[in-house]
């Protein structure tokens, strides 16, 4: 299975060790930290540790963390992952973009490609995602990718000392194929 996924403007591909400094640069953002629960400041060692475990995760089919790279500049602008729940044949999407790349449709493009990968290459029955309810940009991305809101989990996540509501979105393979 080739793990380089391509869209009109993006390449989604596995991380290299050399990507750690770029990920530190993108992730070291207070606004991002408050909606994702990332450590802030985000240090180089956070990125290095995360990237180091990825080859084994991919090999075991547990998750597929990929960089989001612009074709035009060949620059990493974010990351997208699908975590596999083998017992229930479903995948959980997770993604984020560097702050300066918000609002350009890159996240929607990457999410659509990862959903296609989940259904067509991993043969999943369902792809789902969660988003902090106040993170409207993320819920818009999920809706544009045809995921349906399945509900809201009240005060489901404790982020930086605040309880946050979490919206759950999903799409079934049969819905995707229609």
C-alpha positions in Angstrom: 0.0 0.0 0.0 1.5 3.3 -1.1 1.3 5.9 1.6 1.8 8.9 -0.5 -1.7 10.4 -1.1 -2.1 13.1 -3.6 -4.8 15.8 -4.1 -4.9 18.8 -6.5 -2.8 21.0 -4.3 -1.4 18.7 -1.6 0.8 15.6 -1.0 0.0 13.6 2.2 3.0 11.5 3.1 4.7 9.9 6.1 7.0 12.0 8.3 10.8 12.0 8.3 13.0 12.8 11.3 14.0 16.0 9.5 10.4 17.2 9.7 10.5 17.8 13.5 11.8 21.4 13.4 9.0 22.4 10.9 6.4 20.7 13.1 7.7 22.5 16.2 7.5 25.8 14.2 3.9 25.1 13.2 2.7 23.7 16.5 4.2 26.3 18.7 1.1 28.5 18.6 -1.0 29.5 21.6 -4.3 29.5 19.6 -3.6 26.0 18.3 -2.6 24.8 21.8 -6.0 26.0 23.2 -8.1 24.0 20.7 -5.9 20.9 20.4 -4.5 20.6 23.9 -0.9 20.6 22.6 1.8 21.6 25.0 2.7 25.3 24.9 5.4 26.1 24.3 5.7 23.2 21.8 9.3 22.1 22.0 11.5 20.3 19.4 11.6 17.1 21.6 7.7 16.9 21.5 7.9 16.7 17.7 10.8 14.3 17.7 9.2 11.9 20.2 5.9 11.9 18.2 7.6 11.3 14.8 9.8 8.5 16.3 6.8 6.3 17.1 5.1 6.7 13.7 6.8 4.0 11.6 5.8 1.3 14.0 2.2 2.7 14.2 1.9 2.6 10.4 3.5 -0.8 10.1 1.0 -2.3 12.7 -1.9 -0.6 10.9 -2.8 1.3 14.1 -2.6 4.8 12.7 -1.4 6.7 9.6 0.0 10.1 10.6 0.9 12.1 7.5 2.3 15.5 6.7 0.2 17.8 4.7 2.6 19.3 2.1 1.8 22.0 -0.5 2.8 21.0 -4.0 3.4 24.6 -5.0 6.0 25.4 -2.3 6.8 21.8 -1.2 6.3 22.9 2.4 4.7 21.1 5.3 1.6 23.1 6.4 0.0 20.7 8.8 -0.7 17.1 9.7 -3.5 14.6 9.3 -3.9 11.1 10.9 -6.4 8.3 10.8 -6.4 6.1 13.9 -7.7 2.6 13.3 -10.1 0.8 15.7 -9.7 -2.7 14.3 -12.4 -4.2 16.6 -15.0 -1.9 15.2 -13.6 -1.4 11.7 -13.6 2.4 11.9 -11.1 5.2 11.7 -10.8 8.4 13.7 -9.6 11.4 11.8 -7.4 14.0 13.5 -5.8 17.0 11.8 -4.5 20.5 12.2 -3.0 23.2 10.0 -0.4 25.8 10.8 -2.2 29.1 11.8 -1.1 31.0 8.6 -2.7 28.3 6.4 -6.2 28.5 7.9 -9.1 29.4 5.6 -7.5 28.2 2.3 -9.4 24.9 2.0 -6.3 22.8 2.6 -7.8 21.0 5.6 -11.0 20.1 3.7 -8.9 18.8 0.8 -6.7 16.7 3.1 -9.7 15.4 5.1 -11.5 14.3 1.9 -8.4 12.4 0.7 -8.0 10.7 4.1 -11.7 9.6 4.1 -11.2 8.2 0.6 -8.0 6.3 1.8 -10.0 5.0 4.8 -12.8 3.6 2.8 -11.0 2.5 -0.4 -7.6 1.3 0.8 -8.3 0.4 4.5 -11.8 -0.9 3.8 -13.2 0.8 6.9 -17.0 0.8 7.6 -16.9 4.3 9.3 -14.8 7.3 9.5 -15.4 9.7 12.4 -13.9 12.8 14.0 -14.3 15.0 17.0 -13.9 18.7 17.3 -14.1 21.1 20.2 -17.5 22.7 19.8 -16.2 26.2 19.8 -13.7 25.3 17.0 -16.2 26.3 14.3 -13.5 26.2 11.6 -13.0 22.5 12.2 -16.7 21.6 12.3 -17.1 23.4 9.0 -14.3 21.3 7.5 -16.0 18.1 8.6 -19.4 19.2 7.3 -17.8 20.2 3.9 -16.3 16.6 3.8 -19.9 15.3 4.2 -19.5 14.0 7.8 -22.8 14.2 9.7 -23.0 15.6 13.2 -23.8 12.7 15.5 -24.0 14.6 18.7 -22.3 16.7 21.3 -20.5 15.3 24.4 -20.9 17.9 27.1 -17.7 19.0 29.0 -16.0 16.0 27.5 -12.4 17.3 27.4 -10.4 19.2 29.9 -8.1 21.6 28.0 -5.8 23.9 29.9 -8.1 23.9 32.9 -11.4 24.4 31.1 -14.0 21.8 30.3 -14.9 21.8 26.6 -17.9 20.4 24.8 -16.9 18.1 21.9 -18.9 17.6 18.7 -18.8 14.1 17.1 -19.0 13.7 13.3 -19.1 10.6 11.2 -19.7 9.1 7.8 -20.4 5.4 6.9 -18.9 3.7 3.8 -22.4 3.2 2.4 -23.1 6.9 2.7 -19.7 7.8 1.1 -20.4 5.5 -1.8 -23.8 7.0 -2.7 
